[in-house]
Amino acid sequence: MGMEFRVVLYAPDAGTARHAVNAMYRRVTELNLILSDYEEDSELTQLNRTAGSGRAVLVSPDLWRVLEEGQQWAQRTRGAFDITVGPVVQLWRRARRQHELPPPDRLERARAAVGYAYLELDPPRRAVRLTRPGMRLDLGGIAKGYVLDEAVRVLERHGLRRVLLQAGGDLVVGDPPPGRPAWRVETSSASGPGAPPAQSLLLRRCALATSGDLFQYVEIDGVRYSHIVDPRTGLGLTDHSLVSVIARRGMTADALATALSVLGPSDGIALVEDTSGAAARVVRKVSGRWEIWESRRWARYPVPAAPPPSSAEAALGRLLPASQGSCCRPPCSCLRWAGEAKDGRRHAGLRRPTGRGSARSGSRLALRLLCSDPWRPWAG
């Protein structure tokens, strides 16, 4: 799915951690071959090839869950979130590479193939039909959250509940580290003079998704266009904003962050308030001035300024890059000790591709394992 995948976890010993992570890695690889539109033979790519053929395609349970939830968000947002946005997303990907706006005629043709009403789902058969020629489903606004949710489930089935997983701008956390009330996570900060600083949040058993033009954008003729496209207009967003959403599940946080980016702060915050357990913060620049919008529930999570964190806390909260390790296929035995923090806790790092290791996908998995009382330290 063209993203870096990182894991931080607490485990009683290296063997338990390795066994659980290998199982998680296999699950992430499986989902990549289902949900990615970067893979030529993924299930999603094969489904897209049937657009306009009139055929109803039986899909896997994983793809069905993501499509079904995607359609629910499309209906709730009246198309501000729309997984059929693929045709215009493809044009804007090319625009970012070439630094040229999409030609108006091609953009108009692409827009004609976008619309959640053109995607038909048949629940009894778990069948999907793309009714218009040129349709292309794009799950970039929801799939990362689903992959993280599933990865956490795998680790929990292996008895590891104190985990933090990150993919792109999304992360999901389980139970907090031993002796701590929550994971301390630092949000991304907006760029530019006078921009509000990042916030430190205390999170447990929830998800955080971040969206906006901070991560991917292109500047053409002096206008900054986000990688996020408004499905209703086919245009890349020009609102300089950073959206952070907390929700109970990764898939919910992922979809809400994308929808809020498109809807804008007023309608977007209203959507968040209407979603059980969700909270959001929007930082945006308007006419040279910075604005901050927050939902009511957001106030539960920030922590006041505190002394600098310990080395281990920094690894958790700021997701410092894992040390280089070996690349391999599961089952894996390439775990290496990667040093010792000042507080005596030992770290191990592992790096692997999440897709097929292709240059196109550019994906990799970075693992950080921590030992801490009351867990038994590992032999180095």
C-alpha positions, 0 to 999 in steps of 0.5 A: 500500500506504499507505506512504512509499517512500524510496530512497538510492543512489550513482550515477555521474551524474544521468542514470543515476540518473534512468533507473534510478529511473524503471524502479524506480518503474514496478515499484513502481507495478505491484506496488502494483496487484497486492498492495495491498488499498487499491486497489479494482481491484488484483489482490488485491482482485479475488481477495478478491471471489471468496471462497466462490464455488468459483472457482479464479482464475489469478493473476500470477507476482508475486501467486503468489510472495507467496501461496506464501511466505505459506502456507509461513510459515503452516505453519511458524508453525502459523497465527501468521503467516496471510495469510487474517487480512484479515477481522479486520484490517478490524475492527481498522482500524475499531476504531482509527478509532472507538476502540471494540472490535470487536463480539463477534458480528462478531469471531466471524463474521470469525474463522470466515473466517480460516485458512490451510487455507481457502486452496487453491493449485494450483501447476501452474495457478498458480490460487488458490481462497478456499474460505470466504465472507467470506475476505479475504487481507491481505498487509501482513505480507509484501508490503512486503518483496517490493516492496523485493526487487523494487525492488533488483533493478531498480536492480541491473539498471541497474548501481546496487548501492550502494542503500538502500530503505525502505518503512514499517518495512522496509528493504533494503540492497545494497552499501555506500557507496564506501569504507565496509564497510557501511551504518550504520542506526539501529534504532527505539527503544521508547517509555516511561521507561527504554526501551532506546536505539536501536542502530546496525547495520552492514548490507550486502546484507540486509534489516531489518524492524521490527514492534510497537505502536511504529508503529500502535496504539489505546488503548481502555478503558486497554488498548493494542492493536497494529495486529498481529492474532493470526490464531489469536484475532482479537485485537489484540496487547497486548504492548508490544514492538518487534521487529527482524529481519535476514534475507537478503531483505526478504520473509523479514525482513517475515514473520519480524517479524510472526510473532515479534510474534505468537509472543512472544520465546521461540517467535519467537527459536526460529523465527529461529534455525531460519531460515538467515541470520536474526537478531532482537532483541525489546524488550518491557515486562513488568510495568513492566520492560523485557526484551531478547531477542536471537538468537545471530546478532544480535551480528554487527550492532551497532556500539559508540558512535561520534562523531556521523556526518557529514551524509551518514552521517546521511542514510543511517543515519537516513533524514532526510526528503528535500527537497521536489521535484516530483511527476510521472509517469515518464519524469521530468525533475524532478530538482532539486539540494537542497543541499550537505552540510558534507562537500561531497557533493551531495544531490538529492531527489524525491517522488512517489506510489507508488500512484495518489496517492489520499488513501486510500493516502497513499503517496509516494516520496522519493528521495535521490541521493548523489555521492561519490569515487570516483564522478564528481560531477554538474554542479549 
